[in-house]
Amino acid sequence: MTGKIETVGIVGAGQMGSGIAHVAAQAGYKVKLYDLSEDRIEAGIATISGNMARQVSSGKMEDKLRQESLSRITPATRLDELADVDLIIEAATEDETVKRKIFTQLCPLLNPEALIASNTSSLSITRLAAQTDRAERFIGIHFMNPVPVMKLVELVRGIATEDYTFETARSFVESLDKTITVAEDFPAFIVNRILLPMINEAIYTLYEGVGSVDAIDTAMKLGANHPMGPLQLADFIGLDTCLSIMQVLYEGLADSKYRPCPLLVKYVEAGWLGRKTGRGFYDYREDPPVPTR
Ligand SMILES: NC(=O)c1ccc[n+]([C@@H]2O[C@H](COP(=O)([O-])OP(=O)(O)OC[C@H]3O[C@@H](n4cnc5c(N)ncnc54)[C@H](O)[C@@H]3O)[C@@H](O)[C@H]2O)c1
């Protein structure tokens, strides 16, 4: 048995929240997009609008669908505006304290039937679910970045997630034309368990002076056939998110092989978080971007 999803509430209008809003609205769902300030919601909607315009100009979307999709997205400046949604997708900053606070504030406002999903890249779904009043209606729906482009979605059940929740989430994700892999609830699931240690090792390779930013990215693009270098990819993901995932792996698996590289910590402490802040391993204020080391 699966439930009917008509309206989706998205918490966090950053890279991922705006991408999820994009694909959900495009698939016909009504979307309410919430973030901490009107400015951030507006920036998220502007990103969606720009990306949809690009899809139209490249012939991947009809202009009529673009207009209809955008009209299905409503900004929500207060959490209580999400009270009537069928599904919440939490896509706020990768910080367990932030996410826990959101669930504590949100749960009493929601319809008891509503499902809650987290787009967390690494945090325990079981532990997040336990912060809510509905662990059986809680699931991990892990989209990849950029959401409109990437085909994969990882579905992650917490220990208490009911079949009903899993099947409803599965049919929702399939309706977005995505391919599902199911991952068990262990730190960073499948994709990031494999990807992030590789990125962290690339940062160690830079830190230890084995190669420059350019040498490392060129080596992995041309030598391992990766479409993007690992440092370019780290900037794309967001260095704060990369560091959080490495910390979750390090602490969650209690193994020193996941120790976050001190250079990654330094970049995050500097506020050099990658593309989203204009500077990371590359400086995006220049065109083309210039390596920072
Ligand atoms: N970046 C990636 O490649 C990627 C891929 C898959 C999943 N994720 C996950 O998606 C989530 C969001 O990542 P992102 O890359 O979009 O980050 P981001 O920094 O682009 O966006 C995070 C957004 O959350 C908002 N936020 C913070 N606290 C909030 C609160 N209390 N209420 C509402 N909004 C709040 C911020 O204002 C910001 O707009 C994280 O859990 C991350 O691990 C990221």
The ligand as a Gaussian input file, in Angstrom:
#p B3LYP/6-31G(d) Opt

LIG

0 1
 N       25.824000      19.331000      -1.602000
 C       25.662000      18.091000      -2.002000
 O       26.324000      17.636000      -2.948000
 C       24.643000      17.202000      -1.340000
 C       24.234000      16.039000      -1.981000
 C       23.261000      15.229000      -1.377000
 C       22.743000      15.596000      -0.130000
 N       23.178000      16.740000       0.483000
 C       22.591000      17.084000       1.786000
 O       21.563000      18.036000       1.591000
 C       21.487000      18.909000       2.724000
 C       21.636000      20.341000       2.258000
 O       22.884000      20.501000       1.592000
 P       23.126000      21.698000       0.555000
 O       24.295000      21.305000      -0.270000
 O       21.836000      22.086000      -0.091000
 O       23.576000      22.851000       1.574000
 P       23.428000      24.432000       1.367000
 O       24.414000      25.038000       2.313000
 O       23.461000      24.805000      -0.068000
 O       21.933000      24.710000       1.876000
 C       21.512000      24.507000       3.193000
 C       20.331000      25.421000       3.431000
 O       19.758000      25.073000       4.716000
 C       19.312000      26.269000       5.274000
 N       19.092000      26.105000       6.714000
 C       19.994000      26.050000       7.720000
 N       19.343000      25.919000       8.897000
 C       18.017000      25.887000       8.610000
 C       16.844000      25.796000       9.402000
 N       16.905000      25.709000      10.726000
 N       15.646000      25.810000       8.791000
 C       15.588000      25.901000       7.431000
 N       16.650000      25.997000       6.624000
 C       17.852000      26.003000       7.219000
 C       20.420000      27.277000       4.954000
 O       19.927000      28.600000       5.111000
 C       20.727000      26.905000       3.519000
 O       19.945000      27.651000       2.591000
 C       22.572000      18.426000       3.702000
 O       22.002000      17.522000       4.603000
 C       23.547000      17.736000       2.767000
 O       24.324000      16.763000       3.426000
 C       24.100000      17.556000      -0.096000

